[in-house]
Amino acid sequence: MSGATKAFQAATVSDDQIRGYVKEYVVYSDRQNKVAPIAPPKGCPFK
């Protein structure tokens, strides 16, 4: 594929494709990053 073709395709990404990419990233990110607990662990200096 030529560079011009790739650039054109990148500029013509549909809204549905963007939504799909964002959803995929959110699922991946949620799987990789753990949310901190509501209460700090016992003995934690940050309260």
N, C-alpha and C positions, 0 to 999 in steps of 0.2 A: 504494500500500500504506500502511496506517495505521501509526502509530508502535507501537501495541500489537502488531500483527501482526509487525512487524520484530523487536521485542523478544522475542516468543514464539519466533520462528524462531531467533534468536541463542541463546536459552536451550536449544534443542532440537537442537543440532548433534550428529550421531552420531559415534561413535568413528571410523568409517571416513572420515567427512568430515575430521575432525581429522588423521588419519593422512595423508590426501591433501594437505591444506594444508601440513603439516609437510614431507612429501617434496618438494613443489613448492618450498617455501622453501629447503630444503637444496640442491636442485639449482641454484636461482638463486644462492644464496649461494656455493656452490662455484665456479660459473662466474665470479662477480664478484671474488672474493677469492683472491689467489694465496698459496700456502703458501711460507714462507721456505725457502731452500735449507738442506740439512743442514749444510754447511760455510759459514762466512762468506766473503764475497769477499776476495780477496787484498788486504791493506792495511787491512782493517777493524779498528778498534780494539777491537771486542767479540769476545773469544775465550773 
